[in-house]
């Protein structure tokens, strides 16, 4: 709960802080650079989950990884709250990325370890866990936004550090109730040489990463965030292409596994493109709330970051309804296939930007818009997420060959990371000095996403056949 509290609090604060005037405590960075930094940060969070899972599985156990990750998130937010220079601020972002990478995948593994028998108790446990996630995500923007409003531009980061520290303390004091779930198991004598080798590999990797970070921080290696985001996008796309090329040519798949692999590729592309639009929430839509939305209610001005609470609040409200709908449709043999649900999710996301195009037309005429335009957009995006995200996670584990399940979960994180990067680059194309172009820019997203969703819907029937007996 507290990790998502800090993450959604960051989602509400980061871009607005970066573009804020220096006289008001911000860095005065242009929109293009600020949204690229936001995209890199979000992408880094998902990429870091891959080595974070490896460290827990191979070296320290999930419980220690969660503790270490929570401490790193606390330290990172403290750096954001106290660093006077951009150098220290960006170092704080890196530390948070590393912390989330340790915490995010491993806390889920602990929940699964609490119910080794599986079944309904595991489902119920994950339901409680999921509610905690979204409760934290709902509270984060409210609390950090209010802290910033009353105590200054950096106070929101300080609030995130404080509550994450409380979360770490709570976890430390009560982890005895977890039993053996995620606990560290000391290696036997025969395994120690292999463990030592892994520690050496990790140390070498950490030293090299530290040297690169130091070189960038002190200006020895100049880095442009926009260029870095573009280069990282190319790198991730290349990684995905190479991995799937290996998967289909060298991995010795059966004919059925190969057919299911085609479905995994389709879902990978759908996931990437969905999140490239969905993750406008913390960048271009956040700036829209700040600059072009009439947030005045009497004497009270709604902090723009509060709109970031809408998505998790809508998830809490509507997730049970969507679960009921899927079950009711399945009883009548009408439940859409995974590719069809992906198509619906992408089209719902696109319809949200149709609302934004209409709102941007009002802004282009010289008026601010009322908050209900953003509220409706976030509602449609949440409906899209409920169609796509839980379904994608479930089917990636079902469709992947058993010996590739871990790797395919890594590919799901890779797709999400790529979507976040592209989202930052797209957001950077919105020019605050050219409001007249905004409606057409939103419509481009509509055409692309709804068109892609229509294509996915058209091919969903043949793709479903490739899934075989997976339901």
Order of alpha helices (4+ residues) and beta strands (2+ residues): alpha-alpha-alpha-alpha-alpha-alpha-alpha-alpha-alpha-alpha-beta-beta-beta-alpha-alpha-beta-alpha-alpha-alpha
